[in-house]
Amino acid sequence: MSKENEKLEKLIREYLSKGALMQVASARDNQPWVCNVWYSYDEDLNFYFISGNYRRHSGEIRDNEKVAGSIVQPIFTKLGQLGRGITFEGTAKELSLTKSKKAFENYLKRWPKATMYITKKDILGNLTKVRFYKIEPQMIVLFDEVNYPEDSRREFLIK
């Protein structure tokens, strides 16, 4: 990996660690939809989120795994502030109950209070309509006017 790609991956991981909400775009019948979800991520830069399997985006993901998304963490108060954000494209899947165990453990590392709303027993015992979803991004774009003021758009391809 080149030094530039190493720097870019480091900035992406730093940014992901500070974010909380992710917007996920799905589509059905050529009609897009965006939802907001709390996310976690793993060492391979896969994203995880939980959502009711009855929600619109959940059904759309079951029908069409292609998604895009965005994570923007700072609150902007005026035009002209230096911006940072991540956008991505990839595929999403509703995880099986057995694969949800690892996703749940990953999610709890970031959001330990999630057990107030759902437990591993709920998920593995199929006692809830909440499911884990995994997004495997193929490309992450870092928009970073702080570290790249001259050309702020940087693409990072995931192998």
N, C-alpha and C positions, 0 to 999 in steps of 0.2 A: 504494500500500500504506500502511495506517495505521501510525502510530508503534508502536502495540502489536504489530501483525503483524511489523514490522521487528525489534522487540526479540525477539519469539518465534522468528522465523527465525534470528536471530543466536545465541540460546541453544541452539536445536536443532543448528545447525552446530557450535557449540563442544562440545556434548555428543557428537555423532557423531565428532568428531576425537579424543576421548579414549577412546572405546569400542573394543572388540576383537571380542567374540563377540556374535552376534545369534541369537536363538531365532526360528525360522520355523515357523509352524503351517500345516499342509496338511490335507486331508481326502479320504477316498474312502468312498463308501457310508455317509455320515453318521457316519463314525468319524474323529475328529481325531487328528493326530500332531504332535509337536514335535521339531525337531532343532536342534542348535547348529552354527553355521557362522562362520568368520572372514569379515568383510565389508569392503567399500570402498564409497564413494559418490561421486557426481559433483556438478557444480554445480546440476543440476536436482533434487537430492535423491533420485535413483534409487540403489538399493542393488545391489551385485554380490557374488556368492559363487561358489565353486567346490565341486563335489561330484561324486562318481561317479554316472554316469547310471543305474546299477543300484540305487541306494539307494531306500528306500521313499519318502522325500519327493520325490525326483526324478521317480519314476513318477507320484506323485499330482499333482505340478505339471503334468506333461504331460497328465493327464486333467482337471484342474480348476485353472485358473490363479488362482483366488481364494486369497489367503493373508493371514495376519496375523502379527505378530511383536512382538518386544520386545528392547530393549537396556538392560541395567542394568549400570553400571560399578563403583560402589563395593562394597566388601565390608563388609557390615554386621556389627557385633559385638554390638549390643544393640538391643532394641526401644526406639523413641523417637528414634533418630537421624534427622536430617533426610534425606529421601530424594529422589532424582532418578532419572528413567527415561524411556524413550521406548517407546511402543507405536504400532503402525501397522496399517492395513489397505490392501490393494491387490491388484495382479495380478503374477504371476511367470511368466517364460518361460525355457525353455532356449534359449540363443542358438545361432544357426547358427555354423559354423566361421568364416565370414568376419566376422560381427559379434563374435566372441570376441576378435579382435585388439585392438580398442579397449578392450574390457572387461579384457583381460589387462594392457594398458598402465596402465589406471586402477588395477587391483589391485596392480601392482608398485610404484606410488607409495607405497602404504601398507605393503605387505609385500614389500620387495625380496628377502628370503630365500626367497620362494616358488619361485624358480627352482631351489632345491635339490631340489624335489619335482616340478616340472613346468616345461616350457619352451614358448615360443611355437611352436617346431617340433612339439612333441608335440600341441599343440592344433590348429594349422592343418593339420598332416599327418594328423589323425585317428588318431594313434598311441596314444591313451589313451582310457579310458572316462570320464575326468574332463571335465566340461563347465562352462561358465560359465552362470550364471543371473542374470537381471536382474529386480529387483522395482521396479515403479512404484507407489509409495504414492499413494493418493488422499487419505488423511488421516493425519496424524501427531499423536499426543497426547503432549504433554510433561507429565509429572508432576514438579513442581518445588517442593518445600517450602522450598527455600532462597530463591529469587527471588519466589515467590508464596505466602507462608506462610498467607494467609487463604483462598485458593482455588487450590489447587495444580494442578488439572487444566486444561490449556489445549489447545484444538484448533487445528491448523493445517491448512487445506485446501489441497491442491495442485491447481493448475489444469492 
